[in-house]
Amino acid sequence: MRSLRLEPRTEGAQGAAVAASVIAVFATLIAGAVLFSLVGRSLSAVLYSFFLQPFASWNGIGEILLKAGPLLLIAQGLAVGYRAQVWNIGAEGQLIVGAIAASVLAIGFDGAASPLLLPAMMLAGGFAGAAWAGIAALLRTRFNANEILTTFMLSSIALQLLYYLVSGPLRDPMGMNFPQSILFGDAALFGPLIAGTRANTSLLIGLAAAIIAWAFMERSIQGFRLVVGGLSPGAARYAGFSEARSVWIGLLVGGACAGLAGVGEVAGPLGMLQRNLSPGYGFAAIMVAFLGGLHPIGIVFAALLMALIYVGGDFALVSAGLPNATVTIFQGLLLIFYLASSILISYRVVIGARSVEVSA
Amino acid sequence: MTATLIFILGGMLSAATPMLFAAMGEVVAERAGVLNLSVEGMMATGAATAFMAATLSGSHLVGFLAAGLAAAALSFIFAALVLGFVANQVAAGLAVGILGLGVSALIGKPFEGTTIAPLAKLDLFGLSLLPVIGPIVFGRDVMVYLGVAFVLAIAAVLGRTKLGLIIRAVGEAPGAARDIGYPVLRIRLACILFGGFMAGLGGAYLSIAYTALWAEGLVAGRGWIAVALVVFGTWMPLRIALGAYVFGAISLMELSLQSLGVQVPSQLLSASPYLITIVVLAAISRDATRIRLNRPLALGQAYRNDG
């Protein structure tokens, strides 16, 4: 009797990982097309404005790079934790806290022309993000509190903190009561990376993070401990790997990367501290981490893809009148299809006769 | 003063109801071993669908049913991922949750800025005219009472019936349950769908009963608080319900404090549910033994029928 079965793979399948991603992208396109035709939009208009228009201009490509920078950076940090099964869901809040820390410096030293200001802001932002995540690490290691919930709660708290600061203590006194800070001086801003676009140095930081993350996960002992802890907590415990240390490293690294990304936003395209710091980079980066298969190199491609969806969404809003929710829907669909097609990585499809046990 | 008291206590029951429904659905799913983090998205989908359905049909009942079905459909996607494709439950929950938020925005867009008549308040047993206690306990809308009924029913089913025992077995030791002959995947599917339906009802309550409107961000983290409530209540429906009512009271604090003339930055009040969630979570989880005793053993673990 012919049957279709899934058999667990015994050895790794590199080709399957790429195939899974490709299948996911196509499935997302098809599903999105179906969804939008149901809502009455022309399929070709949707696909064009979302996926082709961003490439049609230098500006579009610059925007993709601009958006990819923070996504890449945050996702690298998150993936370090995810591979150890440390689930940091609060990257958005850590980004905000990093941005706040950098802004405090930028505002406090406004007018100073020191080349040290920007690096100091980056350090402050990274530390602040790491510290914010560290709260969750402390809650997990000391109080056994689930980090999924604590990091998300902290993220919501960080948002309220931001709202409070830009409405009060950090508000521009001459800004006509708008909830935003002063515009940062030149010494506190990143210069443009590619002339004519808004892409800036945070992209370079993201790429550097990719290389560092790869080196850490593939070549260092501590990275090995984290990965083992994620694959088999029992084995890790037996080998004496400290679960608490993995939790701390996983969360601190993720928090630092998110904090740095926050610095990249306020010292980059925004140039100030305001209520709307990021279009959900923290949450999108979670998806980027998974889409990249939690692998440093895969994450680079996933970040570019996710950035394309963001930018495509902006174009689609203007030219095809698609609501902003379209971006969220595409992102969700992409991750869903990726998770589904990833089964091909661990399992193999077998078409054939049902095997029968024969005893000799 | 009495008016404030009535407002807080009565409003507490209503404010708690969305989280109550969502948490009841989630506890069933988690007792069966599945960690469903898409509650926020399912509630949002339910809220938008309910508003659309109630506006178009003029009936709250249609709104609630449509919401439940829509959220259940969303949870089916989640079930397919974690049961069929053996996907990581955390990732799948986040993905479906984000999809749910996006879908809700799409559904609700044409109806933003409009409003409908909220669900009518009842006069239970004709007792709502009693002083103080009357309007608080007997003058709420039907979903508040239905919520209480669900809590009692789910507590009874999970704790005292064979069905509840099977569900718990599936959540503690799915391999053993399968060996005895129970269809683990089918049971988990049913529990996930139930969880989705309940989350949809909870979200629907927000948009057609509590605040009779739809806006993006209406759910405002209540789905996540519902997930936290399940942990607070150590996976026991009655404790979870207690937590839900306490949170209902807290969410009213902002208005109550303002009416009492207390000056607190509004952002602190908005952050207070999350702060309190963290504190309580830490306090409850601190006793690792208690968590270990009550947490379904196989919660969050991938399962395959021939694994």
Chai-1 contact restraints between the chains, C-beta under 6 A:
chainA,res_idxA,chainB,res_idxB,connection_type,confidence,min_distance_angstrom,max_distance_angstrom,comment,restraint_id
A,W87,B,V90,contact,1.0,0.0,6.0,A-B,restraint_1
A,L139,B,A282,contact,1.0,0.0,6.0,A-B,restraint_2
A,F143,B,A282,contact,1.0,0.0,6.0,A-B,restraint_3
A,F143,B,S285,contact,1.0,0.0,6.0,A-B,restraint_4
A,F143,B,R286,contact,1.0,0.0,6.0,A-B,restraint_5
A,N144,B,S285,contact,1.0,0.0,6.0,A-B,restraint_6
A,N144,B,A288,contact,1.0,0.0,6.0,A-B,restraint_7
A,A145,B,L281,contact,1.0,0.0,6.0,A-B,restraint_8
A,A145,B,A282,contact,1.0,0.0,6.0,A-B,restraint_9
A,A145,B,S285,contact,1.0,0.0,6.0,A-B,restraint_10
A,L149,B,A228,contact,1.0,0.0,6.0,A-B,restraint_11
A,L149,B,L281,contact,1.0,0.0,6.0,A-B,restraint_12
A,T150,B,I278,contact,1.0,0.0,6.0,A-B,restraint_13
A,F152,B,W224,contact,1.0,0.0,6.0,A-B,restraint_14
A,M153,B,Y274,contact,1.0,0.0,6.0,A-B,restraint_15
A,M153,B,T277,contact,1.0,0.0,6.0,A-B,restraint_16
A,M153,B,I278,contact,1.0,0.0,6.0,A-B,restraint_17
A,S156,B,G221,contact,1.0,0.0,6.0,A-B,restraint_18
A,S156,B,Y274,contact,1.0,0.0,6.0,A-B,restraint_19
A,I157,B,A271,contact,1.0,0.0,6.0,A-B,restraint_20
A,I157,B,Y274,contact,1.0,0.0,6.0,A-B,restraint_21
A,Q160,B,Q267,contact,1.0,0.0,6.0,A-B,restraint_22
A,Q160,B,S270,contact,1.0,0.0,6.0,A-B,restraint_23
A,Q160,B,A271,contact,1.0,0.0,6.0,A-B,restraint_24
A,Y163,B,Q267,contact,1.0,0.0,6.0,A-B,restraint_25
A,Y164,B,P265,contact,1.0,0.0,6.0,A-B,restraint_26
A,Y164,B,Q267,contact,1.0,0.0,6.0,A-B,restraint_27
A,F290,B,A91,contact,1.0,0.0,6.0,A-B,restraint_28
A,P323,B,K109,contact,1.0,0.0,6.0,A-B,restraint_29
A,A325,B,G102,contact,1.0,0.0,6.0,A-B,restraint_30
A,A325,B,A105,contact,1.0,0.0,6.0,A-B,restraint_31
A,A325,B,L106,contact,1.0,0.0,6.0,A-B,restraint_32
A,T328,B,I98,contact,1.0,0.0,6.0,A-B,restraint_33
A,T328,B,L101,contact,1.0,0.0,6.0,A-B,restraint_34
A,T328,B,G102,contact,1.0,0.0,6.0,A-B,restraint_35
A,I329,B,G102,contact,1.0,0.0,6.0,A-B,restraint_36
A,G332,B,A95,contact,1.0,0.0,6.0,A-B,restraint_37
A,G332,B,I98,contact,1.0,0.0,6.0,A-B,restraint_38
A,G332,B,L99,contact,1.0,0.0,6.0,A-B,restraint_39
A,G332,B,G102,contact,1.0,0.0,6.0,A-B,restraint_40
A,L335,B,A95,contact,1.0,0.0,6.0,A-B,restraint_41
A,I336,B,A95,contact,1.0,0.0,6.0,A-B,restraint_42
A,L339,B,L81,contact,1.0,0.0,6.0,A-B,restraint_43
A,L339,B,A87,contact,1.0,0.0,6.0,A-B,restraint_44
A,L339,B,A91,contact,1.0,0.0,6.0,A-B,restraint_45
A,L339,B,A92,contact,1.0,0.0,6.0,A-B,restraint_46
A,A340,B,F85,contact,1.0,0.0,6.0,A-B,restraint_47
A,I343,B,F85,contact,1.0,0.0,6.0,A-B,restraint_48
A,I343,B,V86,contact,1.0,0.0,6.0,A-B,restraint_49
